[in-house]
Amino acid sequence: MLYLESIRLARFRSYSALSLSTQSGPIAIFGSNGTGKTNLLEAVSLFSPGRGMRRASAAEMTQHRAEGWSVSGLLYGSDRPRDIAMRSRDGAARSLRIDEKPATQLDLGRLSRVLWLVPSMDRLWIEGAEGRRRFLDRMTLSFHPAHGESVLGYEKAMRERNRLLRDGQRDSGWYQALEAQMAKAGAQITANRAAALTKLISAQNFSETQFPTARLTLTHPDIPLPVTEADLRHALADARPKDMAAGRSRIGPHRVDLYGHYQAKDCPAYDCSTGEQKALLISLILANGRALVADTGSPPILLLDEVAAHLDPDRRAALFDEICALGSQAWMTGTEQSLFDALGSRGQYLRVDQQSITHVRA
């Protein structure tokens, strides 16, 4: 089972210093607004590849007037406990050590899967496609730890190609080299996303849950997305004249959108009520967790910020039941302990008061 047994913070956001021991099951974190509940969840989110659940820079995570920060903890997984340590100084990108040895984000991704749902994602179905792509890629990364490297490689080559397009460069040799890189990484991105989507759909369809299921499809504007490396390379070459007029690359996995359809009501997710859209997101996070259990044998760590406040009592109780059945260490925040009454003795309870965190009874 994957879980954080302890976490230590120094000069991170609102925390000058914090040392916290936790259990493997659900964790209910409650306290007034502005006391640091979300900051704690953000620190936990760094135990997976990427920029964390707020997508903040290292400088933004540094406590006011401090020179840097550190986050460390003992991560239990499938083989043995791992000591994970991250730090940043003077706003530089964070360094990572695993068992006191320098490590990469890919190394971390092979050890740890962390999924999250935060209030800013509530508008996922009605805002731009970029957020949905990020949501899709976060889920995909949980199945394919190298997916992030493919995305970064693709985006780097695309930025260079876009610069050539804006400059009006017509030397085909320069384009061919960059388009070959984009095609190789892009085909891998597309394959990873498709595989992840298949697992998510299966995890939804073959489970009994009180949360609604969504029919998920990937769309690409104007033309079908080229899937193979060769097809994408040829499509990019053919698109150069129009791309030059637009000043950007118009074909590729960076234009994909995730379409969700509420199956029980037979309507697009963007036409559903706010509560229904939230329920769909929770359903997908739970499905991602079940699919990871089937895929890796272990559930992910879940971070659910202010999730209980937006659910009616029945759905709230159902969510806690789902989390316990999944077996995840789920870090959940709320303003009142009473929001977690249906969790009962199955959870650990932490009261947050500014920089102080106190263990309390259910």
C-alpha positions as CSV (number, residue, x, y, z in Angstrom):
1,M,0.0,0.0,0.0
2,L,1.2,3.5,-0.9
3,Y,1.1,6.1,1.9
4,L,3.1,8.8,3.6
5,E,4.0,7.7,7.1
6,S,5.4,11.1,8.0
7,I,6.0,14.5,6.5
8,R,8.3,17.4,7.5
9,L,8.2,21.0,6.3
10,A,10.6,23.9,6.8
11,R,9.9,27.4,5.6
12,F,7.2,26.1,3.2
13,R,4.3,28.5,2.6
14,S,2.8,29.3,6.0
15,Y,4.8,26.7,7.8
16,S,8.1,27.7,9.5
17,A,8.5,24.1,10.7
18,L,6.2,21.1,10.9
19,S,6.7,17.4,11.6
20,L,3.7,15.2,11.3
21,S,3.1,11.5,11.5
22,T,0.1,10.0,9.7
23,Q,-1.7,6.7,9.2
24,S,-2.3,4.8,6.0
25,G,-6.1,5.5,5.7
26,P,-8.3,8.6,5.4
27,I,-7.1,11.8,7.0
28,A,-9.6,14.5,7.8
29,I,-8.0,18.0,8.1
30,F,-10.2,20.8,9.4
31,G,-9.8,24.3,10.6
32,S,-10.7,27.9,9.7
33,N,-10.0,29.4,6.3
34,G,-6.4,30.6,5.9
35,T,-4.8,28.4,8.5
36,G,-2.7,26.3,6.1
37,K,-4.8,23.3,5.2
38,T,-4.3,23.6,1.5
39,N,-0.6,24.4,2.0
40,L,-0.2,21.0,3.6
41,L,-1.9,19.3,0.7
42,E,0.3,21.1,-1.7
43,A,3.4,19.8,0.1
44,V,2.0,16.2,-0.2
45,S,1.4,16.8,-3.9
46,L,5.1,17.3,-4.4
47,F,5.6,13.6,-3.7
48,S,4.7,13.0,-7.3
49,P,6.3,14.4,-10.5
50,G,5.5,17.9,-11.7
51,R,4.8,21.3,-10.2
52,G,2.3,20.2,-7.6
53,M,-1.4,20.8,-7.3
54,R,-1.2,24.6,-7.5
55,R,1.4,24.6,-10.4
56,A,3.4,27.1,-8.4
57,S,7.0,27.9,-8.9
58,A,9.6,27.0,-6.2
59,A,9.9,30.7,-5.3
60,E,6.1,30.9,-4.7
61,M,6.3,28.1,-2.2
62,T,8.9,29.8,-0.1
63,Q,7.8,31.3,3.2
64,H,7.8,35.1,3.2
65,R,11.4,36.4,3.6
66,A,12.9,32.9,3.8
67,E,15.8,31.9,1.5
68,G,14.3,28.5,0.6
69,W,12.2,25.6,1.7
70,S,12.4,21.9,2.3
71,V,9.8,19.1,2.2
72,S,10.6,15.5,3.2
73,G,8.9,12.4,4.3
74,L,8.9,8.6,4.6
75,L,7.0,7.0,1.7
76,Y,5.7,3.5,2.1
77,G,5.1,1.6,-1.1
78,S,5.2,-1.9,-2.6
79,D,8.8,-2.8,-1.7
80,R,10.2,-0.8,1.2
81,P,10.0,2.6,2.9
82,R,11.7,5.4,0.9
83,D,13.0,8.6,2.4
84,I,12.0,11.4,0.0
85,A,13.6,14.8,0.4
86,M,13.0,18.0,-1.7
87,R,14.4,21.4,-1.2
88,S,14.8,24.8,-3.0
89,R,17.0,27.7,-2.3
90,D,16.7,31.3,-3.7
91,G,13.8,30.4,-5.9
92,A,15.7,27.7,-7.8
93,A,13.9,24.6,-9.1
94,R,13.6,22.0,-6.4
95,S,16.2,19.3,-6.0
96,L,15.2,15.7,-5.2
97,R,16.8,13.0,-3.2
98,I,15.5,9.5,-2.6
99,D,17.2,7.5,0.2
100,E,19.8,10.3,0.3
101,K,20.8,9.9,-3.4
102,P,20.1,12.4,-6.1
103,A,17.0,11.4,-8.1
104,T,14.9,12.6,-11.0
105,Q,11.2,13.3,-11.3
106,L,10.9,10.0,-13.3
107,D,12.4,8.1,-10.4
108,L,9.8,9.7,-8.1
109,G,7.0,8.8,-10.6
110,R,7.9,5.2,-10.5
111,L,7.5,5.1,-6.8
112,S,4.6,7.4,-6.1
113,R,1.2,8.1,-7.5
114,V,-0.7,11.2,-6.2
115,L,-4.1,12.4,-7.5
116,W,-5.9,15.5,-6.5
117,L,-9.1,17.4,-6.7
118,V,-9.1,21.1,-5.8
119,P,-11.8,23.8,-6.0
120,S,-10.2,25.4,-9.0
121,M,-11.0,22.2,-11.0
122,D,-14.8,22.6,-10.4
123,R,-15.1,24.6,-13.7
124,L,-13.1,22.0,-15.6
125,W,-16.0,21.1,-18.0
126,I,-17.0,24.6,-18.9
127,E,-13.6,26.4,-19.3
128,G,-10.9,26.0,-21.9
129,A,-9.4,22.8,-23.2
130,E,-6.0,23.4,-21.6
131,G,-7.3,22.5,-18.2
132,R,-8.9,19.3,-19.4
133,R,-5.7,18.3,-21.2
134,R,-3.8,18.9,-17.9
135,F,-6.3,16.8,-16.1
136,L,-6.0,14.0,-18.6
137,D,-2.2,14.1,-18.6
138,R,-2.2,14.0,-14.8
139,M,-4.2,10.8,-14.9
140,T,-2.1,9.4,-17.7
141,L,1.1,10.1,-15.8
142,S,-0.2,7.9,-13.0
143,F,-0.2,4.9,-15.3
144,H,2.9,6.0,-17.4
145,P,5.6,7.7,-15.3
146,A,7.6,8.6,-18.4
147,H,4.6,10.5,-19.9
148,G,5.7,13.8,-18.5
149,E,9.0,13.5,-20.3
150,S,7.2,12.9,-23.6
151,V,5.1,16.0,-23.0
152,L,8.0,18.2,-22.1
153,G,10.0,17.0,-25.2
154,Y,7.0,17.6,-27.5
155,E,6.4,21.1,-26.1
156,K,10.1,22.1,-26.4
157,A,10.3,21.0,-30.0
158,M,6.9,22.8,-30.7
159,R,8.1,26.0,-29.2
160,E,11.1,26.0,-31.5
161,R,8.9,25.2,-34.5
162,N,6.5,28.0,-33.6
163,R,9.4,30.4,-33.4
164,L,10.5,29.4,-37.0
165,L,6.9,29.9,-38.2
166,R,6.6,33.4,-36.7
167,D,10.0,34.4,-38.1
168,G,8.9,33.3,-41.6
169,Q,11.7,30.7,-41.9
170,R,11.3,28.6,-45.0
171,D,14.3,26.2,-44.7
172,S,12.6,22.8,-44.7
173,G,15.7,21.1,-43.1
174,W,15.1,23.0,-39.8
175,Y,11.4,22.1,-39.8
176,Q,12.0,18.4,-40.6
177,A,14.3,17.9,-37.6
178,L,11.8,19.6,-35.2
179,E,8.8,17.8,-36.7
180,A,10.6,14.5,-36.3
181,Q,11.0,15.2,-32.6
182,M,7.4,16.3,-32.3
183,A,6.1,13.3,-34.2
184,K,8.0,10.8,-32.0
185,A,7.0,12.4,-28.7
186,G,3.5,13.2,-30.0
187,A,2.7,9.6,-31.0
188,Q,3.8,8.4,-27.6
189,I,1.6,11.0,-25.9
190,T,-1.4,9.9,-27.9
191,A,-0.8,6.2,-27.2
192,N,-0.3,6.9,-23.5
193,R,-3.5,9.0,-23.3
194,A,-5.5,6.4,-25.2
195,A,-4.3,3.6,-22.9
196,A,-5.1,5.6,-19.8
197,L,-8.6,6.4,-21.1
198,T,-9.3,2.8,-21.8
199,K,-8.3,1.9,-18.2
200,L,-10.5,4.7,-16.8
201,I,-13.5,3.7,-18.8
202,S,-13.2,0.1,-17.7
203,A,-12.8,1.1,-14.1
204,Q,-16.0,3.1,-14.3
205,N,-18.1,0.6,-16.2
206,F,-17.3,-2.4,-14.0
207,S,-17.9,-0.9,-10.6
208,E,-20.8,-0.2,-8.4
209,T,-20.8,3.4,-7.2
210,Q,-23.1,6.2,-6.2
211,F,-21.2,8.6,-8.3
212,P,-22.1,9.0,-12.0
213,T,-20.2,7.6,-14.9
214,A,-18.9,9.6,-17.8
215,R,-18.4,8.6,-21.4
216,L,-15.0,10.0,-22.3
217,T,-13.7,10.7,-25.7
218,L,-10.8,12.7,-27.2
219,T,-11.4,15.3,-29.8
220,H,-9.1,17.3,-32.1
221,P,-10.2,20.4,-34.0
222,D,-10.8,20.4,-37.7
223,I,-9.2,17.0,-38.6
224,P,-8.8,13.7,-36.9
225,L,-5.7,13.6,-34.7
226,P,-2.8,11.7,-36.5
227,V,-2.0,8.8,-34.3
228,T,1.2,7.2,-35.7
229,E,4.6,8.9,-35.7
230,A,4.7,8.8,-39.5
231,D,1.2,10.2,-39.9
232,L,1.9,13.1,-37.5
233,R,5.2,13.9,-39.2
234,H,3.5,14.1,-42.6
235,A,0.6,16.1,-41.2
236,L,3.0,18.7,-39.7
237,A,4.9,19.0,-43.0
238,D,1.7,19.4,-45.0
239,A,0.4,22.0,-42.5
240,R,3.5,24.3,-42.7
241,P,2.0,27.0,-45.0
242,K,-1.2,27.4,-43.0
243,D,0.8,27.2,-39.7
244,M,3.1,29.9,-40.9
245,A,0.1,32.2,-41.6
246,A,-1.3,31.4,-38.1
247,G,2.2,31.7,-36.5
248,R,1.7,28.5,-34.5
249,S,1.3,24.7,-34.8
250,R,-2.3,23.8,-35.3
251,I,-2.1,20.0,-35.4
252,G,-1.0,17.6,-32.7
253,P,-1.7,16.3,-29.3
254,H,-1.4,19.9,-27.8
255,R,-4.8,20.6,-29.5
256,V,-6.7,17.6,-28.1
257,D,-9.7,18.1,-25.9
258,L,-11.3,15.7,-23.4
259,Y,-15.0,15.4,-23.9
260,G,-17.2,14.2,-21.0
261,H,-20.7,13.0,-21.3
262,Y,-23.0,12.3,-18.3
263,Q,-24.3,8.8,-19.2
264,A,-27.3,8.6,-16.8
265,K,-28.7,11.9,-18.1
266,D,-27.4,11.5,-21.6
267,C,-26.1,15.1,-21.8
268,P,-22.6,16.7,-22.1
269,A,-20.8,17.4,-18.9
270,Y,-20.7,21.1,-19.7
271,D,-24.5,21.2,-19.6
272,C,-24.8,19.6,-16.2
273,S,-25.4,21.4,-12.9
274,T,-22.4,22.4,-10.8
275,G,-23.1,19.6,-8.4
276,E,-23.3,17.0,-11.2
277,Q,-20.1,18.3,-12.7
278,K,-18.4,17.9,-9.3
279,A,-19.8,14.4,-8.9
280,L,-18.4,13.5,-12.3
281,L,-14.9,14.7,-11.3
282,I,-15.0,12.7,-8.1
283,S,-16.2,9.6,-10.1
284,L,-13.1,10.0,-12.4
285,I,-10.7,10.4,-9.5
286,L,-12.1,7.2,-7.9
287,A,-12.0,5.4,-11.2
288,N,-8.4,6.4,-11.6
289,G,-7.7,5.0,-8.2
290,R,-9.4,1.7,-9.0
291,A,-7.6,1.4,-12.3
292,L,-4.3,1.9,-10.6
293,V,-5.1,-0.9,-8.1
294,A,-5.8,-3.2,-11.1
295,D,-2.6,-1.9,-12.9
296,T,-0.1,-1.7,-10.1
297,G,-1.7,-3.5,-7.1
298,S,-1.7,-0.3,-5.0
299,P,-4.1,2.7,-4.7
300,P,-2.8,6.2,-5.1
301,I,-2.5,8.9,-2.5
302,L,-5.6,11.1,-2.9
303,L,-5.7,14.9,-2.1
304,L,-9.3,16.2,-1.9
305,D,-9.3,19.9,-1.0
306,E,-12.7,21.2,0.4
307,V,-14.5,18.3,-1.2
308,A,-16.9,17.5,1.6
309,A,-18.5,21.0,1.8
310,H,-19.8,20.7,-1.8
311,L,-21.6,17.4,-1.3
312,D,-24.9,16.6,0.4
313,P,-24.8,14.3,3.4
314,D,-25.6,11.1,1.4
315,R,-23.0,11.8,-1.3
316,R,-20.5,12.7,1.5
317,A,-21.0,9.4,3.2
318,A,-20.8,7.6,-0.1
319,L,-17.4,9.3,-0.9
320,F,-16.0,8.2,2.5
321,D,-17.2,4.6,1.8
322,E,-15.6,4.6,-1.6
323,I,-12.3,5.9,-0.2
324,C,-12.2,3.2,2.5
325,A,-13.1,0.5,-0.1
326,L,-10.3,1.7,-2.3
327,G,-7.8,1.6,0.5
328,S,-6.2,5.0,-0.3
329,Q,-4.5,7.4,2.1
330,A,-6.8,10.3,1.3
331,W,-6.0,13.7,2.7
332,M,-9.3,15.7,2.9
333,T,-9.8,19.2,4.1
334,G,-12.8,21.1,5.4
335,T,-13.6,23.9,7.8
336,E,-15.5,21.8,10.3
337,Q,-14.9,18.4,11.8
338,S,-18.6,17.7,11.5
339,L,-18.2,17.5,7.7
340,F,-16.5,14.2,8.3
341,D,-18.9,12.7,10.8
342,A,-19.9,9.9,8.4
343,L,-16.2,8.8,8.3
344,G,-16.4,8.0,12.0
345,S,-13.5,6.0,13.5
346,R,-12.2,5.0,10.1
347,G,-10.2,8.2,9.8
348,Q,-7.4,10.2,11.4
349,Y,-8.5,13.7,12.4
350,L,-6.2,16.8,12.4
351,R,-7.1,20.2,13.6
352,V,-5.1,23.0,11.9
353,D,-4.7,26.3,13.7
354,Q,-2.2,28.6,11.9
355,Q,1.1,26.6,12.1
356,S,-0.1,24.2,14.7
357,I,-1.6,20.8,13.8
358,T,-3.3,18.8,16.6
359,H,-4.4,15.1,16.5
360,V,-8.0,14.9,17.7
361,R,-10.5,12.0,18.3
362,A,-13.3,11.2,15.9
